Amino acid sequence: MITTGLCPKTFILDSVVRGLCVEGKVEKAMLVLVLVCRGRCGMIDGVTFDVLIDEMNRQGMARHATCVHCVALKNGVITKVV
């Protein structure tokens, strides 16, 4: 969808990232987030980042979670999870 130039709605993106994280596929969730950021879709909200950061922290990937938090801030998104 993203590679063809179509931007997903925010709730769809949140659901995809949440679903991948629930399955433990953080790397794939991160890839989706990167593709959306590069596509400049502007559909990323705090929930999307929160889900990914929370799952990274749960899996002991605190350093990666901090990097994701910084990317969120750089994109003007305020997260609830740090």
Backbone as JSON Lines, residues from 0, in Angstrom:
{"i":0,"aa":"M","n":[0.83,-1.19,0.0],"ca":[0.0,0.0,0.0],"c":[0.87,1.25,0.0]}
{"i":1,"aa":"I","n":[1.85,1.29,0.9],"ca":[2.7,2.47,1.03],"c":[3.61,2.61,-0.17]}
{"i":2,"aa":"T","n":[4.14,1.49,-0.65],"ca":[5.06,1.54,-1.79],"c":[4.37,1.97,-3.07]}
{"i":3,"aa":"T","n":[3.06,1.87,-3.12],"ca":[2.33,2.3,-4.31],"c":[1.87,3.75,-4.19]}
{"i":4,"aa":"G","n":[2.22,4.4,-3.08],"ca":[1.87,5.8,-2.92],"c":[0.59,6.04,-2.16]}
{"i":5,"aa":"L","n":[-0.05,4.99,-1.71],"ca":[-1.28,5.14,-0.92],"c":[-0.93,5.22,0.56]}
{"i":6,"aa":"C","n":[-1.54,6.14,1.27],"ca":[-1.28,6.3,2.69],"c":[-2.42,5.69,3.51]}
{"i":7,"aa":"P","n":[-2.08,4.81,4.45],"ca":[-3.13,4.2,5.27],"c":[-3.71,5.19,6.27]}
{"i":8,"aa":"K","n":[-4.93,4.98,6.65],"ca":[-5.53,5.79,7.7],"c":[-4.84,5.46,9.02]}
{"i":9,"aa":"T","n":[-4.9,6.4,9.94],"ca":[-4.18,6.25,11.21],"c":[-4.6,5.01,11.97]}
{"i":10,"aa":"F","n":[-5.9,4.74,12.06],"ca":[-6.35,3.59,12.84],"c":[-5.91,2.28,12.21]}
{"i":11,"aa":"I","n":[-5.77,2.24,10.9],"ca":[-5.29,1.03,10.22],"c":[-3.82,0.82,10.55]}
{"i":12,"aa":"L","n":[-3.05,1.89,10.48],"ca":[-1.63,1.8,10.82],"c":[-1.44,1.36,12.27]}
{"i":13,"aa":"D","n":[-2.21,1.95,13.18],"ca":[-2.14,1.55,14.6],"c":[-2.44,0.07,14.75]}
{"i":14,"aa":"S","n":[-3.46,-0.4,14.05],"ca":[-3.87,-1.81,14.15],"c":[-2.8,-2.75,13.6]}
{"i":15,"aa":"V","n":[-2.18,-2.37,12.5],"ca":[-1.14,-3.21,11.9],"c":[0.06,-3.3,12.84]}
{"i":16,"aa":"V","n":[0.51,-2.15,13.35],"ca":[1.66,-2.14,14.27],"c":[1.34,-2.91,15.54]}
{"i":17,"aa":"R","n":[0.13,-2.71,16.09],"ca":[-0.27,-3.42,17.31],"c":[-0.3,-4.93,17.05]}
{"i":18,"aa":"G","n":[-0.86,-5.35,15.93],"ca":[-0.95,-6.77,15.61],"c":[0.42,-7.41,15.45]}
{"i":19,"aa":"L","n":[1.32,-6.72,14.79],"ca":[2.68,-7.24,14.64],"c":[3.38,-7.34,15.99]}
{"i":20,"aa":"C","n":[3.19,-6.35,16.84],"ca":[3.81,-6.37,18.16],"c":[3.25,-7.49,19.03]}
{"i":21,"aa":"V","n":[1.95,-7.71,18.95],"ca":[1.32,-8.79,19.73],"c":[1.91,-10.13,19.33]}
{"i":22,"aa":"E","n":[2.22,-10.28,18.05],"ca":[2.81,-11.52,17.56],"c":[4.31,-11.58,17.81]}
{"i":23,"aa":"G","n":[4.88,-10.51,18.42],"ca":[6.3,-10.49,18.71],"c":[7.17,-10.12,17.52]}
{"i":24,"aa":"K","n":[6.56,-9.57,16.48],"ca":[7.28,-9.22,15.26],"c":[7.61,-7.72,15.25]}
{"i":25,"aa":"V","n":[8.44,-7.34,16.21],"ca":[8.78,-5.93,16.38],"c":[9.53,-5.4,15.17]}
{"i":26,"aa":"E","n":[10.41,-6.22,14.59],"ca":[11.18,-5.77,13.44],"c":[10.27,-5.42,12.26]}
{"i":27,"aa":"K","n":[9.25,-6.23,12.05],"ca":[8.31,-5.95,10.96],"c":[7.48,-4.7,11.26]}
{"i":28,"aa":"A","n":[7.1,-4.53,12.52],"ca":[6.35,-3.33,12.92],"c":[7.21,-2.09,12.69]}
{"i":29,"aa":"M","n":[8.49,-2.22,13.0],"ca":[9.42,-1.11,12.79],"c":[9.55,-0.8,11.31]}
{"i":30,"aa":"L","n":[9.59,-1.82,10.47],"ca":[9.68,-1.64,9.03],"c":[8.47,-0.88,8.5]}
{"i":31,"aa":"V","n":[7.3,-1.24,8.98],"ca":[6.07,-0.54,8.57],"c":[6.17,0.93,8.95]}
{"i":32,"aa":"L","n":[6.63,1.2,10.16],"ca":[6.76,2.57,10.63],"c":[7.76,3.36,9.78]}
{"i":33,"aa":"V","n":[8.88,2.73,9.44],"ca":[9.9,3.38,8.61],"c":[9.33,3.7,7.23]}
{"i":34,"aa":"L","n":[8.62,2.76,6.66],"ca":[8.05,2.99,5.33],"c":[7.04,4.14,5.34]}
{"i":35,"aa":"V","n":[6.25,4.22,6.38],"ca":[5.28,5.3,6.49],"c":[5.98,6.64,6.67]}
{"i":36,"aa":"C","n":[7.02,6.65,7.51],"ca":[7.79,7.89,7.72],"c":[8.43,8.36,6.43]}
{"i":37,"aa":"R","n":[9.0,7.44,5.7],"ca":[9.65,7.8,4.43],"c":[8.64,8.25,3.39]}
{"i":38,"aa":"G","n":[7.45,7.67,3.46],"ca":[6.41,8.04,2.51],"c":[5.77,9.38,2.82]}
{"i":39,"aa":"R","n":[6.13,9.96,3.96],"ca":[5.61,11.27,4.37],"c":[4.08,11.28,4.37]}
{"i":40,"aa":"C","n":[3.51,10.19,4.84],"ca":[2.06,10.09,4.86],"c":[1.43,10.97,5.94]}
{"i":41,"aa":"G","n":[2.17,11.25,6.98],"ca":[1.65,12.1,8.04],"c":[0.55,11.45,8.86]}
{"i":42,"aa":"M","n":[0.46,10.14,8.81],"ca":[-0.61,9.43,9.5],"c":[-0.15,8.8,10.82]}
{"i":43,"aa":"I","n":[1.08,9.06,11.21],"ca":[1.59,8.44,12.43],"c":[1.19,9.29,13.62]}
{"i":44,"aa":"D","n":[0.6,8.64,14.62],"ca":[0.21,9.35,15.83],"c":[0.93,8.76,17.03]}
{"i":45,"aa":"G","n":[0.65,9.31,18.18],"ca":[1.3,8.84,19.4],"c":[1.0,7.39,19.72]}
{"i":46,"aa":"V","n":[-0.19,6.93,19.37],"ca":[-0.57,5.54,19.65],"c":[0.34,4.58,18.9]}
{"i":47,"aa":"T","n":[0.63,4.88,17.65],"ca":[1.5,4.02,16.85],"c":[2.87,3.88,17.51]}
{"i":48,"aa":"F","n":[3.45,5.0,17.89],"ca":[4.75,4.96,18.53],"c":[4.67,4.31,19.91]}
{"i":49,"aa":"D","n":[3.61,4.62,20.68],"ca":[3.46,4.04,22.02],"c":[3.45,2.53,21.99]}
{"i":50,"aa":"V","n":[2.7,1.97,21.05],"ca":[2.6,0.5,20.95],"c":[3.98,-0.1,20.68]}
{"i":51,"aa":"L","n":[4.7,0.5,19.74],"ca":[6.01,-0.03,19.38],"c":[7.01,0.14,20.52]}
{"i":52,"aa":"I","n":[7.03,1.3,21.15],"ca":[7.95,1.55,22.27],"c":[7.65,0.61,23.43]}
{"i":53,"aa":"D","n":[6.38,0.44,23.74],"ca":[5.98,-0.44,24.84],"c":[6.44,-1.87,24.59]}
{"i":54,"aa":"E","n":[6.24,-2.36,23.38],"ca":[6.64,-3.73,23.06],"c":[8.16,-3.88,23.09]}
{"i":55,"aa":"M","n":[8.87,-2.89,22.62],"ca":[10.34,-2.95,22.65],"c":[10.84,-3.0,24.09]}
{"i":56,"aa":"N","n":[10.24,-2.18,24.95],"ca":[10.61,-2.22,26.37],"c":[10.3,-3.57,26.98]}
{"i":57,"aa":"R","n":[9.15,-4.15,26.63],"ca":[8.74,-5.44,27.17],"c":[9.72,-6.54,26.76]}
{"i":58,"aa":"Q","n":[10.28,-6.42,25.56],"ca":[11.22,-7.43,25.06],"c":[12.67,-7.13,25.43]}
{"i":59,"aa":"G","n":[12.87,-6.11,26.27],"ca":[14.22,-5.8,26.72],"c":[15.05,-5.01,25.71]}
{"i":60,"aa":"M","n":[14.37,-4.32,24.82],"ca":[15.05,-3.55,23.78],"c":[14.97,-2.06,24.11]}
{"i":61,"aa":"A","n":[15.38,-1.71,25.33],"ca":[15.24,-0.34,25.81],"c":[16.01,0.66,24.95]}
{"i":62,"aa":"R","n":[17.18,0.29,24.5],"ca":[17.97,1.21,23.67],"c":[17.25,1.52,22.36]}
{"i":63,"aa":"H","n":[16.66,0.5,21.74],"ca":[15.91,0.7,20.51],"c":[14.65,1.53,20.77]}
{"i":64,"aa":"A","n":[14.02,1.28,21.9],"ca":[12.82,2.03,22.26],"c":[13.14,3.51,22.42]}
{"i":65,"aa":"T","n":[14.3,3.81,22.97],"ca":[14.73,5.2,23.12],"c":[14.93,5.85,21.76]}
{"i":66,"aa":"C","n":[15.49,5.12,20.83],"ca":[15.68,5.64,19.46],"c":[14.33,5.91,18.8]}
{"i":67,"aa":"V","n":[13.38,5.02,18.97],"ca":[12.05,5.21,18.4],"c":[11.39,6.44,19.02]}
{"i":68,"aa":"H","n":[11.57,6.61,20.32],"ca":[11.02,7.78,21.01],"c":[11.61,9.07,20.42]}
{"i":69,"aa":"C","n":[12.9,9.07,20.16],"ca":[13.56,10.24,19.56],"c":[13.02,10.52,18.15]}
{"i":70,"aa":"V","n":[12.77,9.47,17.38],"ca":[12.19,9.64,16.05],"c":[10.8,10.25,16.15]}
{"i":71,"aa":"A","n":[10.03,9.79,17.13],"ca":[8.69,10.35,17.34],"c":[8.78,11.85,17.62]}
{"i":72,"aa":"L","n":[9.66,12.22,18.52],"ca":[9.82,13.63,18.87],"c":[10.27,14.44,17.66]}
{"i":73,"aa":"K","n":[11.18,13.88,16.88],"ca":[11.68,14.55,15.67],"c":[10.54,14.81,14.67]}
{"i":74,"aa":"N","n":[9.57,13.89,14.66],"ca":[8.42,14.02,13.76],"c":[7.28,14.82,14.39]}
{"i":75,"aa":"G","n":[7.52,15.37,15.57],"ca":[6.51,16.2,16.22],"c":[5.41,15.42,16.92]}
{"i":76,"aa":"V","n":[5.68,14.17,17.24],"ca":[4.7,13.32,17.9],"c":[5.09,13.16,19.36]}
{"i":77,"aa":"I","n":[4.15,13.44,20.25],"ca":[4.37,13.26,21.68],"c":[3.86,11.89,22.09]}
{"i":78,"aa":"T","n":[4.73,11.12,22.73],"ca":[4.34,9.77,23.17],"c":[4.02,9.77,24.65]}
{"i":79,"aa":"K","n":[3.24,8.8,25.08],"ca":[2.91,8.64,26.49],"c":[3.88,7.69,27.16]}
{"i":80,"aa":"V","n":[4.48,6.79,26.37],"ca":[5.41,5.78,26.88],"c":[6.83,6.25,26.59]}
{"i":81,"aa":"V","n":[7.69,6.1,27.6],"ca":[9.11,6.46,27.4],"c":[9.97,5.29,27.76]}
